[in-house]
């Protein structure tokens, strides 16, 4: 006789139609297939993230007697080692690895959180933006699992997950605030007045800040992933050694551009030629990082001035950069501005931010989880849509 646990070994995921023998009988129905968070009881959300090269699963509890959302457990698998041989993310390999990892990670999270499948109230997943094949894995698993359990699902915007991730930190922010969203693929300044209330203030017109780190590191032969390697090397360098451009620093708006900086780094690498000593590379790394950080800091301060706000949230993978944090903290302290970051282990893509975003949207009445198991993904998706 087969197992009735949808996470049991050998369970086939990726389609919403599941055998009726998998449907637990003791499952309450939520308003004809719709669900919103009740103020009288807590809600348990399972979040699945698979937009690029990290597979993340997490449990977040919200509502009831809880003053703040609580992260009960999360697990993350990074594909860095697999992609390193290719110098970047290979989409097909990423998708296949998500398939291998997501179910074991879900089991791990449930065990760590001391919860069962039947106790889940909502299953959330990243709908976009990201790699189409990778997104389909997470969406397919989430909808199949939800159908098997007769639970509602909620698709989540990846960038909203990053934007709200500091609410899981030891020092959560309060609305409203300015958000600096900096990652490998996105660099944006947002005015955030509440959950689902986002106004774009400025964004990159070409490369993102994370791309500037990664591409510059590749030009210096630092390998993959380049951003963290460049930052480590920069600790030993002189940030004033090379005069690199700060594109759009004085443009008068809040947009960013980093393509010109990458070109300037390439020019310096060509001038160096041969095999420069380690100190030369460290100086170039430090100068590159200083250029990126100065632009991010000064644009963030301009956004605070333009909005009159006294609270800044920094989110996304680049938000873990120590130099960026140091410069932002110093500049904001002089202006009486509070700065909030996600915990370091939640700066990269993760399931916790997806579960949290779903929970906060439900709590704010900005979304309804539905028992609709047909799914699609949105590789390109504006946060304001």
HELIX and SHEET records of a PDB file:
HELIX    1   1 UNK A   20  UNK A   22  5                                   3    
HELIX    2   2 UNK A   31  UNK A   33  5                                   3    
HELIX    3   3 UNK A   80  UNK A   84  1                                   5    
HELIX    4   4 UNK A   91  UNK A  113  1                                  23    
HELIX    5   5 UNK A  117  UNK A  119  5                                   3    
HELIX    6   6 UNK A  132  UNK A  149  1                                  18    
HELIX    7   7 UNK A  158  UNK A  164  1                                   7    
HELIX    8   8 UNK A  165  UNK A  168  5                                   4    
HELIX    9   9 UNK A  209  UNK A  219  1                                  11    
HELIX   10  10 UNK A  226  UNK A  234  1                                   9    
HELIX   11  11 UNK A  259  UNK A  272  1                                  14    
HELIX   12  12 UNK A  278  UNK A  307  1                                  30    
HELIX   13  13 UNK A  317  UNK A  320  5                                   4    
HELIX   14  14 UNK A  322  UNK A  335  1                                  14    
HELIX   15  15 UNK A  344  UNK A  346  5                                   3    
HELIX   16  16 UNK A  351  UNK A  363  1                                  13    
SHEET    1   A 2 UNK A  34  UNK A  35  0                                        
SHEET    2   A 2 UNK A 369  UNK A 370 -1                                        
SHEET    1   B 5 UNK A  70  UNK A  78  0                                        
SHEET    2   B 5 UNK A  54  UNK A  63 -1                                        
SHEET    3   B 5 UNK A  42  UNK A  49 -1                                        
SHEET    4   B 5 UNK A 122  UNK A 128  1                                        
SHEET    5   B 5 UNK A 152  UNK A 157  1                                        
SHEET    1   C 5 UNK A 197  UNK A 203  0                                        
SHEET    2   C 5 UNK A 187  UNK A 194 -1                                        
SHEET    3   C 5 UNK A 177  UNK A 182 -1                                        
SHEET    4   C 5 UNK A 311  UNK A 315  1                                        
SHEET    5   C 5 UNK A 338  UNK A 341  1                                        
END                                                                             
